[in-house]
Each structure stands twice: as C-alpha cells, then as structure tokens.
Amino acid sequence: MTTPDLGQIEKKVRVKFQNPKLLEEAFTHKSYSIEHGATANNERMEFLGDSIISAVVAHWLFKRFDSVDEGKLSKMKSQIVSRANLSSWAEDLQLGQYLFLSQGEEATGGRKRESLLGNVYESLVGAIFLDQGFQIAQRFILRHLAKKKRIVENDFKSKLQEVVQKKYKTPPLYIVVGESGPDHEKKFTLEVRINKRILGRGEGRSKKEAEQLAAKEALKALKSA
C-alpha cells in the first residue's frame, strides 16, 4: 500500500496544519496502529470531533430554524450527525483514500466502509480543532451544512421493513454480533438477516444507528440482486 499523501487533505479541507502529526493521527485506524506496533490512533480524536460536530450542528439548527420545537430540532440533529450522513461528507472529500489501515481492513474494503468514513470525518474535525481552534473547525463543518440537500430523513430501517415484508412475507431480523469500547463510548455491530441470510451489516455508537446502517447496506444488496 502506498503511503497516503496527507498534504492533499490540507488542500481539500483548506487548512494548513501547524502540527502535521495531528493530521496523521486523525487518519490512523486502530487496526493499523496494532499491526505496526504504534500507540496512536484516531479513536480519541473521533470522540472529540463527535462533540464538536454536535455543538456546531445544534447551534446552526437553533439559529436557522427559529420556529421549530425542541423535539423536531433533536430529530434533525440526529439525522445530520448520523454515521450515514457524516460518511457522505467524508465521501465528498474522498477521505477514505487517505486512511492508514491494516492489511486486513484494506482487503475487506475498509476505505469505503460507512462506519470508518464517518469516524474519520469526526477525527479530522478533532484534529482541526486541536491544531487551529474552534472557529476553524466550525467553519469546516458549516461548509457541509450549507448544502441543504444533506438534511433529509433517511429511515432505512422502515424502507427495508416494507421491501422485505412485501418480498418475503416476514420482517427482517436484527442481531447484535459485536460490542466494543468502554461504557461511555460503546460501539455496536449488527447484522440484519432474512431467513438466516445476512443482508447487511452496520456499526454505530448506538444499536439504533447500527441498525440504520445495516438496513441501508441491505437495501443496496437487494437492489443489486
């Protein structure tokens, strides 16, 4: 694997890092650090970036939709900060090609996996914040929020339920196949199955988020079948 050119990321995000090591850490997946005996990976930056994105999105929604109640604002925020949406922003910037991955993750398509793309977007935001401060990180996020088309409700689980019920006359089954991380930062991996056949797999910080990602993958699989 060729070493990712992190200088290209600086051009894409319009930020010149004072400390390039922060950028390198933001793109280092845990699997790569384990394989190469390194100590740093992007999980802590993910945690930081997640909080910053949530704060920026909440403030943006509060100002933009001044007549919308708390319940609706919460729902809109959940959609925007979802793994599916953040991964689409990561795809816009082609962040997957710059990830440092283990050979195993590389071989199984990690660069295109939604969970990894959403995570690296968060860790990138964390790195920008640590290197440049809140205002620059906020400006980076607002560039994506300016695209109104990104604020759409994606209830993949309901769509899958409808498709599967019609085709197989039985509802899809969601099964937790993995849990990792400390209690305050749990990650769940779920599979969605129909008649013991695995249709999709998703990873998220909640079972609900993982279900949505698994359902999205299943819908793609059924469409291409």
Secondary structure, DSSP 8 states (H G I E B T S, - for coil): -----HHHHHHHHT---S-HHHHHHHTB-HHHHHHTT-S--SHHHHHHHHHHHHHHHHHHHHHH-TT--HHHHHHHHHHHTSHHHHHHHHHHTTGGGG-B--HHHHHTTGGG-HHHHHHHHHHHHHHHHHHH-HHHHHHHHHHHHT-GGG-----HHHHHHHHHHHHHSS--EEEEEEEES-GGG-EEEEEEEETTEEEEEEEESSHHHHHHHHHHHHHHHHHH-
